[in-house]
Amino acid sequence: MPFTSVAIGKCACPVQVGQGHGRVVYDDLTNETRTWQKIWYVLYEPAMSVQYRFLTYFAVTAGFGYRLVFRTSESLGEQLTAPIYMLGLRVFTGICGAT
């Protein structure tokens, strides 16, 4: 939900929460595929995005945020917590009354 809205622009703070699993898969010296470790994790992604609308049917969006990963078991040996960047182009068709 946007907290600021003007005729040609919007600013929003989207938040995503999710869960998933990760694993390390590799080929050993005998070319057999091996799975080393599996973990479950929970992630939280707060972000901030802006949208600039132009030519009635188009808008360009940009944003940044940070992905925080909370592991529920041991580590994979990879850093999953990281900054995120967003860039996009939206097309408004008039269907569903989008503004």
C-alpha positions as CSV (number, residue, x, y, z in Angstrom):
1,M,0.0,0.0,0.0
2,P,1.6,3.3,-1.0
3,F,2.2,5.8,1.7
4,T,2.7,8.7,-0.7
5,S,0.8,9.2,-3.9
6,V,0.8,12.0,-6.5
7,A,-0.5,12.1,-10.0
8,I,2.6,10.8,-11.7
9,G,4.5,9.0,-8.9
10,K,4.1,6.6,-6.0
11,C,6.4,5.5,-3.2
12,A,5.9,2.2,-1.4
13,C,7.5,0.0,1.2
14,P,6.8,-3.6,0.1
15,V,7.8,-6.4,2.5
16,Q,8.1,-10.1,1.6
17,V,8.2,-12.9,4.1
18,G,8.8,-16.5,3.0
19,Q,10.4,-19.8,3.6
20,G,12.4,-22.2,1.5
21,H,15.1,-24.8,1.4
22,G,18.6,-24.8,0.0
23,R,21.2,-27.4,-0.8
24,V,24.6,-27.8,-2.2
25,V,24.8,-30.2,-5.2
26,Y,28.1,-31.0,-6.9
27,D,29.7,-33.5,-9.2
28,D,32.5,-35.5,-7.6
29,L,35.7,-36.8,-9.3
30,T,33.8,-39.9,-10.6
31,N,31.2,-37.6,-12.2
32,E,28.5,-38.7,-9.8
33,T,26.1,-36.0,-8.6
34,R,26.2,-35.6,-4.8
35,T,24.1,-33.6,-2.4
36,W,26.2,-32.3,0.4
37,Q,23.8,-30.5,2.7
38,K,20.1,-29.4,2.9
39,I,18.8,-26.6,5.1
40,W,15.5,-24.8,5.7
41,Y,15.4,-21.1,6.0
42,V,13.1,-18.2,6.6
43,L,13.6,-14.9,4.8
44,Y,12.4,-11.4,5.4
45,E,12.8,-8.7,2.6
46,P,11.9,-5.1,3.5
47,A,12.3,-2.7,0.6
48,M,11.5,0.8,-0.7
49,S,10.3,1.4,-4.2
50,V,9.3,4.4,-6.3
51,Q,7.2,4.6,-9.5
52,Y,7.1,7.3,-12.1
53,R,4.2,7.1,-14.5
54,F,4.4,8.5,-18.1
55,L,2.5,8.3,-21.4
56,T,-0.7,7.3,-19.7
57,Y,-0.1,3.5,-20.0
58,F,3.5,3.1,-18.8
59,A,5.5,3.5,-15.6
60,V,9.1,2.9,-14.6
61,T,9.9,1.5,-11.2
62,A,13.0,1.3,-9.1
63,G,13.8,0.2,-5.6
64,F,16.2,-1.2,-3.1
65,G,16.0,-3.3,0.0
66,Y,17.7,-6.0,2.1
67,R,17.2,-9.7,2.2
68,L,17.6,-11.2,5.7
69,V,17.9,-15.0,5.9
70,F,17.3,-16.8,9.1
71,R,18.6,-20.4,9.0
72,T,16.7,-23.1,10.8
73,S,19.6,-25.5,10.7
74,E,23.3,-25.4,9.8
75,S,24.8,-23.1,7.2
76,L,25.4,-24.0,3.5
77,G,28.7,-22.1,3.5
78,E,27.1,-19.3,1.4
79,Q,26.1,-15.8,2.4
80,L,22.4,-15.5,1.6
81,T,21.7,-12.3,3.4
82,A,22.3,-9.5,0.9
83,P,21.0,-6.2,-0.5
84,I,18.4,-6.4,-3.3
85,Y,17.8,-4.0,-6.2
86,M,14.7,-3.7,-8.3
87,L,14.1,-2.1,-11.7
88,G,11.0,-2.5,-13.8
89,L,8.6,-1.3,-16.5
90,R,4.9,-1.4,-15.8
91,V,2.2,-1.4,-18.5
92,F,-1.3,-0.2,-17.5
93,T,-4.0,-1.8,-19.7
94,G,-7.1,-0.3,-17.9
95,I,-8.3,-3.8,-17.0
96,C,-9.1,-4.1,-13.3
97,G,-9.0,-0.3,-12.8
98,A,-5.3,0.0,-12.0
99,T,-4.2,3.6,-11.2
